[in-house]
C-alpha cells in the first residue's frame, strides 16, 4: 500500500503514522527503515495515516505502470476465484468487516448489484450472506487473538458486536470455546 501511494502521489509522499493490526515485532529496524514514520502496533486494522492535503492532489491522467499493476491484481483475483462468487464476496468481506462496511447493501454495491441479487447469487452457490459474514468474523477474530494483544472487548467492537459478551457467545458457537481460552491455548502450544 505504501508503494501504491508513492506511485499515485510521487516520491515526496510519506505517511505521518503507520499502524499494524499485529503485535510489535522484536526488531523494528526494517519497519523504521522502510516507512520512515512513527509506528503503532495492536491497532484495529492496518493503516497508513497521511496529511489530508494529499487528498486534493490530482492523480496522474495516464499512468501505464499503475494501470498494469492494478490490472495484475484484478487478473490474479480472477485466476484464483474465476467462477467462485462466494469466494469473491469473502475477499471483499475481509476488508468490509474491519471498516464497518459489511452490510449486504454496501457489499452488493461493490459488485454493482442490489443486495437481493447478491443473496440470490449466493443462494445459487448454496450459501448465504450472513454465513459468509460469520466466517469472516471468525477468521478475523482468530487472527486478532493470535497476532495481537488487543483486548477481547476491543476485538468485539472492531467486529461490530454490541458488547464483548455477544462476541464471546458467537466465538463459542464457532469454536466451542471462549476467546480468552482460545488465546490461552495458543500461548501453551510449542513453538
N, C-alpha and C positions, 0 to 999 in steps of 0.2 A: 504494500500500500504506500509506503514511503517513497519507493521508486516511482510508482504511478503518479503520485502528487508532484514529484520533481519533474516528471515528463510533462505533466499538464501545465505546471506553473513556472518551470525553468529552474536552473541550478541555484538560484538565490532563495528558493522556498526552503523553509525549515520549520519543524514543529516547535512549539513552545513547551510541550509536555508529551510524553509517550506513556500510555497506560497499558498494562498487561493483565489478563484475566488468569494469571497463574502465580505461583509462589515466586518469591525473589530467588534467583539462582545464586549459587555460591560465588561465581565470578561475573561481575558486572562489566568488566573491561570491554568485551566485544559489543555489548549494548551501547555503552557510552561512546565508543569509537565510531559506531555506525550512525547513531541517532544524533549525537551531539546536543542533547536536550535533557531536562530533568526526567527521571524515570519513576513510575509508581507501579506497584505490583498488588495482587489480590483485588484488582478493580472488577467492576461488574462485567466489563467487556473490554476487549482490545480496542484502543482508540488512539488517534493522533489528534492532539489539540494544536490549533494554529490561530494566528491573528485573523480576525474577521475581515480585514481589508482584502485578503486573498480571495474572498468570495466574489468580489466585484471585478476581479481580473478577467479579461476576455480569454477564452480558450482559443488555441490555435484553430484557424479555419480548416486547414488541412494538415493533418499530421499522419503521414502514411505509416510511420513506425508504430504510433499509438493505435491506429486502426488495426494494424496487423496483430498487435498484442491482444487487443480486446477480441478480435475475431478468433484467435487461437484459443482463448479461454472459452468462448462460446462453442467452438468446434469440439473442444475437449469434453464439455458437458454433453453435447450431442452424442459423442462416441461412447461415453460412459453409460448414458441412460437414453438410448435412442427411442425406444418405444415404452419406456417405463415412466409414465406420468406420475405415479405416486413418488418415485424417487426424485423426480424434478421438484415436486412440492416439498419433499423432505429437505432438499438442499436449500430452498428458499426459506423454509421454516426455521432452519438453524440460525439465520440472521434475524428473521422476523421476531422470534421469541425473545431475544435479548434486547431488541429495540422497541418492544412493546407494540409491534405491528402484526401480531399473529392471529388476528381475527380473520374469519373467512372472507369478508369483503375486501380488506387490503391485500390479502394474498391473491385472491381471484383477480383483482385489478392488475397485479404484477404480471399475470398471464394473459391479460387483455380479455377477461371474460367476467361474467356475473357469478356471484357465489353459488347460485343454483346450478349453473353449468359446471362449475368446479366440483360440486358434490356429485352431480350425475356422472362426470368422467371418473371420479374416484370410485363411485359405486360400481362402475363397469369393470374396475380392476379388483373388486371385492374388498374395498376398504372404505373408510370414512375420514373426513377431515379431522374430527375430534380424536380419532385413533392416532393419526399422524402427529397431532399436536402433543398428545400424551407421550408418544415415542420420543419426540424431540425434547420435551421437558425432561424426561428420564435421562436421555443421553447427556444433556447439558448439566443436569444435577449431578450425575456421576462424575463428569469431568471436573466440575467445580469442587466437589468434595475431595477428589483425588489431587487436583493440581493447585488448589489454593487453600488458604487458611481462613477463608471467608466464613463468618458465622452462618448457621443454618437459616436464621431469620432473614439475613440479607439475601441468601440464595432464593428463599421463598419469595421475597419481594421482587427480585430480579425476574423471576419466572411468573410474576403477576398473580401470586396467590394472596388471598385476603390476609392470611396470617401464617405463622410457622406451623401451627397445628394442622391446618388444611394441607400444607405441603407435606408434612410428616405422614398424614393418612394416605396421601397419593403415593408417596415414596414406598410406604409399607405395602400398598396394593401392587406396585410394580416389582418390588424386590423381595418382599417377605420380611423385611427388617426396617428399622428406622435409619434416617440419615446419619445420626450420631454413631450408631452401632456399625453401620457400613463403613464409615470413615475410620473408626477404631480398628476394624478388621484389616483395613488397608495398611495401617501402621504396623500391624503384627506380622504381615507377610514378609518372608525373607526376600531380600533384595537380589 
